[in-house]
Amino acid sequence: MSEEKTSPKTLSRREFLRNAGIVVGTTTVGSAFFLTACGEEKEITKTVTTTAPGTTNTVTTTAPGTTGTVTATQTATETSYICPLCEAQFKSLAALKTHVETSHQGQGQIVLKSGYIKWNADECAACSRCVTACAASHTGFATPLLSGIKWVDKQEFYGFEPRMPVFCNQCTSPECYFACPLKDQAMCIDEATGARYINHEYCIGCGTCYNACPFEVKRINTDSTAPIAERKSYKCDLCKDRPEGPVCVEVCDRDALTFVSSEGRL
């Protein structure tokens, strides 16, 4: 009785690329930026296109019962930003910003979206660990006046318990940022995370950002104990330079705080 021989299955190029996770000639579309003016927001389309420049290399894959050799095309990516006002395309965000400032002067400003800290009142024990940890992490002093989290002791606010933490909303159209007389020096937007933050090297403690905050309970603190010439303002910066993320979320032992990324923001 002769033994039946089975020929090895050869993977098609499409099957190999799918199994190897290689994608050629596709375009992904995202929007982490927007143009804002007079309260109106327009999304900025960011496209990342994967192209095949023509260089090839040979890759061999072996799966149980299968063997295939495929010549795969090496890929390159190209990013472009589309102006929401005239649909012109630019290869960098900086080029688009320059275009908006020169060709559409006064019609808006490009701002990067940001995440925020979500507070769960049902789980919060009003222990103030988040408040003191924020201040200690940023200034070395565990005092609420130096914290980026507002500590509210008045029960009438929102109808919650007498003590509660209030976090910066990291507004998509940040009025504190636009009102600051030293915008992009004292009140800034981090290019990597989108966090709206205060650079204390340039902050003059004028209180303009505090007054511009649209919320009943202002999201900005000021060290009222410091001499006027030395006063600074403090607000949440999402711990943008901390690899572990927001320290308030880390120290909360009741899971009352959650960091919501810009992708998860409504």
Secondary structure, DSSP 8 states (H G I E B T S, - for coil): --------B---HHHHHHHHT---S-EEEEEEEEEEETTEEEEEEEEEEEE--S-EEEEEEEETTEEEEEEEE--EEEEEEE-TTT--EESSHHHHHHHHHHHSTTS-EEEE---EEEE-TTT-----HHHHHHHHHHHS---GGG-SSEEE--TTTTT--S-EEE-----SS-HHHHH-TTBTTTEEE-TTT--EEE-TTT-----HHHHH--SSS-S-EE-TTS-GGG--EE---TTTT-TT--HHHHH-TT--EEEE-GGG--
